[in-house]
């Protein structure tokens, strides 16, 4: 009888001790937060204002990634258009009316597969094409679509002016040559894929990227740039 009572007393004592230890561990877990995998701690990026936090606290503070890309809104064209409007650019063809260009920029070409992103200025073959402002000839280029073309940088190398379907270049024109505003740089023609063989100047403006590639940039509507400009 005495041995049975002793065993019961030991069992009760062990149970009480185990219960106490479990309570201590649960309390510590609640105060510290759930364990964080080591791989998560290694991959967690630093967060401004959390440099002095423990890796566990910094990890808990950040929202879980959703897996969706963060896309910044496209920059507005308003600032670039306003900048060019303020320069009072010269219309590239004498007596051309910028009011006729409305809507041309948004037209679709090649049965809707290609955006126009330019304006077409009709003029007889051989009509002089003038530089819309001072700048540098970035590239004289011949292509199947544009024919004889000119890429001209503005003085700040922020914008590029594109002249296409040219019949020929002005005498002496070459890459890296400086041109003045109003200078004759080429003549209207039908080179390239000029629609219907009708002589015209395909004129475009684009804002260059950070790399200043003459063939790459963000197109701007010439009508918006010239709409208040008199020929």
Secondary structure, 3 states (H helix, E strand, C coil): CHHHHHHHHHHHHHHHHHHHHHHHHHHHHHHHCCCCCHHHHHHCCCCCCCCCCCHHHHHHHCCCCCCCCCCCCCCCCHHHHHHHHCCCCCCCCCCCCHHHHCCCCCCEECCCCEECCCEEEECCCCCEEECCCCEEEEEEEEECCCEEEEEEEECCCCEEEEEEEEEEECCCCCCCCEECCCCEEEEEECCCCCHHHCCEEEEEEEEECCCCCCCCEEEECHHHHHCCCCC
